[in-house]
Amino acid sequence: MEKLRIAEFKLIGLKLEKKTTNEGGQSNIDCGIFWQKFETENFIERIPNKLSNDIYAVYFDYEGDYTKPFSYFIGCKVKTDTDTPNDMARLIIPEDDYSKLIAKGKMPDCVTNAWKEIWSLKIDRAYKYDFEIYDERSKDWSNAEVEIFVSSNK
């Protein structure tokens, strides 16, 4: 597991209207439906001033640890001075320390399994902003790679 400091960046995309939870697999349902909305309504093409086509899925605003409710956001990194369209949301990821892991394998199981591993590891998690990056390596669903960044205490 690699530890690194990441500078602040801005995302524009969609924020899940209500918090979700890992209890009873609810977040799998909520986030799955939310991804479908993001993709079927072609939000990636409508986000202005994208720095790339990488998609960020962010877990934040935790009410405690991973067993408690949290907020969820899907979007793309944009130039800092970009205005947010009326039908979208913005999210600023502040500069922070992260532990980086890479989920590899069949989608979406590899990401689910990576999070189960994260929950079982003794990472000193900060529960601030955790995110996944879906880039070109994640497009082959039978052999995907997804970078996962977990906010951590130094």
HELIX and SHEET records of a PDB file:
HELIX    1   1 GLU A   23  GLY A   25  5                                   3    
HELIX    2   2 GLN A   26  THR A   40  1                                  15    
HELIX    3   3 PHE A   43  ARG A   46  1                                   4    
HELIX    4   4 ASP A  109  SER A  120  1                                  12    
HELIX    5   5 GLU A  136  SER A  138  5                                   3    
SHEET    1   A 8 GLU A   2  ILE A   6  0                                        
SHEET    2   A 8 ASP A  96  GLY A 105 -1                                        
SHEET    3   A 8 ALA A 144  SER A 151 -1                                        
SHEET    4   A 8 TYR A 129  TYR A 134 -1                                        
SHEET    5   A 8 ILE A  55  PHE A  60 -1                                        
SHEET    6   A 8 SER A  71  VAL A  78 -1                                        
SHEET    7   A 8 PHE A   9  LYS A  15 -1                                        
SHEET    8   A 8 ALA A  89  ILE A  93 -1                                        
END                                                                             
